[in-house]
Amino acid sequence: MSTTKALSLFVFLLFVSLVHASDQCPINSIYQFGDSIADTGNLIRNGPVGARSHAANYPYGQTYFHRATGRLSNGQLMIDYLARRLHLPLLNPYLNGNTTSSSFKNGVNFAVSGSTALNSSFFAARGLHVPATNTPLSTQLAWFKSHLRSTCHGSSSDCLKQSLFMVGEIGGNDYNYGFFQGKPMEEIRSYIPHVVGAITAAAREVIRAGAVNVVVPGNFPVGCFPIYFTSFPVKDPKAYDDKGCLKHLNEFAMDHNNQLQEAIASLRKEFPGVAIVYGDYYNAFQYILRSERFDKSVTLKSCCGIGGAYNYDGKRPCGGAGVPVCQNPNKFISWDGVHLAQKAYRFMSNFLNYQILSQIKCIRP
């Protein structure tokens, strides 16, 4: 049996074994913070700029919802698969309306596409522009506190003891704004402790509010994404790994992830009664990259896009006029060169949901 098949079987068996265990340890709500990896519709409701974004346009959502919902994919995201696994409704975006309504009884999604872990002032001080729609972790936390005040009429600890908190993935945009506005690698690397500090502070804040199950995801191997191949081409073949990914960018992502895991280890010592789980998005992506379930000829290309070796052009993005969509998105890992296709998110979720749900604390009603 090949290594890939053996790994797939292992993940499947673990996932099956989890079904009965997790059903006996109920989670009744999810609170999601983050960026476009988890946004289920906040950006397109975040003022006129957000409403004009490509996330508001077809072909986003074409495979599953058959309309644009604000999800930056052709269908469902990892947070959707996690909600389904926990037998909960799909999370509604915070900006969808009245957060005291029944549509928020099973949690709220605060993630906004393009958002950063750090406040916009951090970037302004370094001469970097961030969009007006940027909704950093501090703002998302303020939304959460407002929601909690309007819905939890007793102790917040009682309200949240059967909730799962997803603090991220976030931080990727903090680095993207540096990379795509020409900052040198050395300077962007200096952002990592600040970004990790902001994520850690957010996790600490929700724990103090009463959270007992907190997931803090790491970053993706960004050196495997069409947007980076196209924007930062390298001619030297030695710059690429055996899967065709840019080594130096993946090493940067690993640096972030290593510092984040060290911070999580410190948080666990600070809060020994809380389950604080590292969400290994890096290796979940590597798992699907090595999977035999995707067409190897288009592994590093985008489905919705145009131009170049990777079917991506930042000046003609998915959702724009005349930009084509591939016939079968299920063959592709990348949807638009920046975000993943539904099938890729589904298989990443298979990898991650076991990891996450096997470590949560079981708090009975």
Residue pairs with C-beta under 8 A, 6 or more apart in sequence:
1 9
2 292
3 290
4 290
4 291
4 292
5 292
7 287
7 290
8 291
8 292
11 287
11 350
11 351
11 354
12 350
14 354
14 358
15 350
15 353
15 354
18 353
18 354
18 357
18 358
21 357
21 358
22 85
22 86
22 357
22 358
23 87
24 362
25 360
25 362
26 162
26 365
27 86
27 88
27 162
27 163
27 164
27 213
27 360
28 88
28 106
28 162
28 163
29 88
29 105
29 106
29 107
29 160
29 162
29 163
29 164
30 79
30 82
30 83
30 86
30 88
30 91
30 106
30 107
30 163
30 164
30 165
30 166
31 107
31 108
31 110
31 144
31 163
31 164
31 165
31 166
31 206
31 211
32 38
32 79
32 91
32 107
32 108
32 109
32 110
32 111
32 166
33 110
33 111
33 137
33 140
33 141
33 144
33 165
33 166
33 167
33 168
33 170
33 202
34 110
34 111
34 115
34 166
34 167
34 168
34 169
34 170
35 111
35 112
35 113
35 114
35 115
35 116
35 169
35 170
35 172
35 173
36 43
36 55
36 72
36 111
36 113
36 114
36 338
36 339
37 77
37 78
37 111
37 169
37 172
37 339
38 77
38 78
38 79
38 109
38 111
38 166
38 169
39 55
39 70
39 71
39 72
39 93
39 109
39 111
39 112
39 113
40 69
40 70
40 71
40 77
40 79
40 80
40 90
40 91
40 92
40 93
40 109
40 111
41 69
41 70
41 71
41 92
41 93
41 95
41 96
41 109
42 50
42 70
42 93
42 94
42 95
42 109
42 110
42 111
42 112
42 113
42 135
43 50
43 53
43 55
43 70
43 112
43 113
43 114
43 133
44 50
44 51
44 53
44 55
44 56
44 68
44 70
45 51
45 70
45 93
45 95
45 96
46 95
46 112
46 133
46 135
47 132
47 133
49 131
49 132
49 133
50 56
50 133
53 113
53 133
54 60
54 317
54 318
54 319
54 320
55 68
55 70
55 71
55 72
55 113
55 319
56 68
56 70
57 68
57 319
58 67
58 68
58 319
59 74
59 304
59 318
59 319
59 325
60 68
60 69
60 70
60 71
60 72
60 73
60 74
60 318
60 319
61 67
61 68
61 69
61 71
61 73
61 74
61 75
62 74
62 75
62 325
63 74
63 75
63 329
63 341
63 342
64 74
64 75
64 76
64 342
65 71
65 75
70 93
70 113
71 77
71 80
72 113
72 335
72 336
72 338
72 339
73 335
73 339
73 340
73 341
73 342
73 345
74 303
74 304
74 329
74 335
74 341
74 342
75 341
75 342
75 345
76 342
76 345
76 346
77 345
78 345
78 348
78 349
78 352
79 91
79 109
79 111
79 166
80 90
80 91
80 345
81 345
81 346
81 349
81 353
82 164
82 166
82 349
82 352
82 353
82 356
83 89
83 90
83 91
83 106
84 90
85 349
85 353
85 357
86 164
86 357
88 106
88 107
89 106
91 106
91 107
91 108
91 109
92 103
92 104
92 108
92 109
93 108
93 109
94 108
94 109
94 110
94 143
94 147
96 103
97 103
99 108
99 146
99 147
99 150
99 151
100 150
100 151
104 147
104 151
107 163
107 164
108 143
108 144
108 147
110 140
110 143
110 144
111 140
111 170
112 133
112 134
112 135
112 140
113 133
114 131
114 133
114 134
114 173
115 133
115 134
115 135
115 136
115 137
115 140
115 170
115 173
116 122
116 123
116 130
116 134
116 136
116 137
116 170
116 171
116 173
116 174
116 177
117 136
117 137
117 168
117 170
117 171
117 174
117 195
117 198
117 199
117 202
118 136
118 137
118 174
118 191
118 194
118 195
118 198
119 136
119 138
120 130
120 134
120 136
122 174
122 194
123 129
123 130
123 174
123 177
124 130
126 178
126 183
126 187
128 177
128 178
128 181
128 183
129 177
129 181
130 177
134 173
136 198
137 170
137 198
137 199
137 201
137 202
138 198
140 202
141 202
141 205
141 206
144 206
144 209
145 209
148 156
148 159
148 160
148 209
151 159
152 158
152 159
152 160
155 210
156 209
156 210
157 210
158 210
159 210
160 209
160 210
160 211
160 212
161 210
161 212
161 363
162 363
162 365
163 211
163 213
164 213
164 215
164 356
164 360
165 203
165 206
165 211
165 213
165 214
165 215
166 215
166 217
166 279
167 199
167 202
167 203
167 206
167 214
167 215
167 216
167 217
168 199
168 216
168 217
168 279
169 217
169 218
169 219
169 220
169 279
169 281
170 199
171 195
171 196
171 198
171 199
171 219
171 256
172 219
172 220
172 222
174 191
174 194
174 195
175 188
175 191
175 195
175 222
175 252
175 256
178 187
178 188
178 191
179 188
179 228
179 231
179 232
180 231
185 248
185 252
188 252
189 252
189 255
192 255
192 256
192 259
193 259
195 256
196 256
196 259
196 260
196 263
197 263
199 216
199 260
199 263
200 216
200 260
200 263
200 264
200 266
200 267
203 214
203 216
203 264
203 267
203 276
204 267
204 270
204 271
206 214
207 214
207 267
207 271
207 274
207 276
211 274
212 273
212 274
212 275
212 361
212 363
213 274
213 275
213 277
213 360
213 361
214 274
214 275
214 276
214 277
215 277
215 278
215 279
215 356
216 260
216 264
216 276
216 277
216 278
216 279
217 278
217 279
217 280
217 281
218 253
218 256
218 257
218 260
218 261
218 278
218 279
218 280
218 281
218 282
219 253
219 256
219 257
219 260
219 281
219 282
220 253
220 281
220 282
220 285
221 245
221 249
221 250
221 253
221 254
221 282
221 285
221 286
221 289
222 228
222 249
222 250
222 252
222 253
223 241
223 245
223 246
223 247
223 248
223 249
223 250
223 251
223 252
223 253
224 243
224 244
224 245
224 246
224 250
224 285
224 289
224 300
225 334
225 337
225 338
226 300
226 301
226 302
226 305
226 310
226 311
226 312
226 334
226 337
226 338
227 312
227 314
227 337
227 338
228 246
228 249
229 246
229 300
229 309
229 310
229 312
230 308
230 309
230 310
230 312
230 313
230 314
230 337
231 314
232 246
232 249
234 240
234 246
239 246
239 247
239 248
240 246
240 247
241 247
241 250
243 289
243 290
243 299
243 300
244 299
244 300
245 289
245 300
253 282
254 282
257 282
260 278
261 278
264 276
264 278
267 274
267 276
268 274
268 276
273 361
274 361
275 359
275 360
275 361
277 355
277 356
277 359
277 360
279 352
279 355
279 356
280 352
280 355
281 348
281 352
283 351
284 348
284 351
284 352
285 348
287 347
287 348
287 351
288 294
288 333
288 344
288 347
288 348
288 351
289 299
289 333
291 347
293 343
293 347
294 331
294 332
294 333
294 343
294 344
295 331
295 332
298 311
298 326
298 331
298 332
299 333
300 310
300 333
300 334
301 309
301 310
301 311
301 312
301 332
301 334
302 310
302 311
302 312
302 318
302 332
302 334
302 335
302 336
302 337
303 311
303 325
303 326
303 329
303 331
303 332
303 334
303 335
303 336
303 341
304 318
304 319
304 323
304 324
304 325
304 326
304 329
304 335
304 336
305 311
305 312
305 313
305 316
305 317
305 318
305 323
305 324
305 336
305 337
306 312
306 313
306 316
306 322
306 323
306 324
307 313
307 316
310 337
311 337
312 336
312 337
316 322
316 323
317 323
317 336
317 337
318 325
318 335
318 336
318 337
319 336
326 332
329 335
329 341
329 342
329 343
330 341
330 343
332 341
332 343
332 344
333 340
333 341
333 344
334 340
334 341
334 344
335 341
335 342
335 344
340 348
